[in-house]
């Protein structure tokens, strides 16, 4: 498959970008409606050809960013103008247009100069979003792009609390945004903000529909996995069994083994379906070392 893989402009944690070629080779060729209960950053749907897209995530901030981007697809110039106003106001780096980081800073902090340069402006912008309880999706998107590990993270009081990252609004971000705008402009896409159980409840499936499921992984250590537990895992696997009984094609991404832990619940359940091994490139953000991980794609077709 020589098709260029599109990457979500959210560059989100858990992004399937590097695995996409492997996954696409295992996905159905013909898809009527595409369903994704854990859409995340959106890299998967951006690489799927379907007649309709039903996308969902429990994170309202994430979904609101997607809705903002989709609403700007017909006039991206306006979107970039709005972004630039904020970038200039808070004096953030923007190498896609101009490199404004001083050489002295680059010499002193060879590996972290973007974080050093953007820290002050980023923290002022973070204060701005936390004062305004509406959580403007445009400001959240910019905080995401300049934030550590490109995540959306809020404390118990609902305050955005991600520190600045060593990142920049660069050409990769602009290219990813333009690819996103090009893709969504003529598509029938519906985004919802629901618990996955509610999402499955509402859907009626027809021939050639396809459900791709990439839930939090119960045995890995990512930030967004903290909300996931054995009850959620069991409920999800039971719902997938229901899909199978209805004759709906599904694919489930998950990991069976991770750094000495194994997901016994999943290992037992998946025996009734087809299991494809995925070559994973998972890197821990805590020590940047490659992890011992066994990633799988489980399908019923």
Helices and strands as residue ranges (DSSP letters): G 17-19, H 20-26, E 33-36, G 45-47, E 52-56, H 60-71, G 73-75, H 76-89, H 103-108, H 113-131, H 137-146, G 148-150, H 171-184, E 189-192, H 196-202, E 210-213, G 223-227, H 230-245, E 249-258, E 261-262, H 264-269, G 270-272, E 274-278, E 293-299
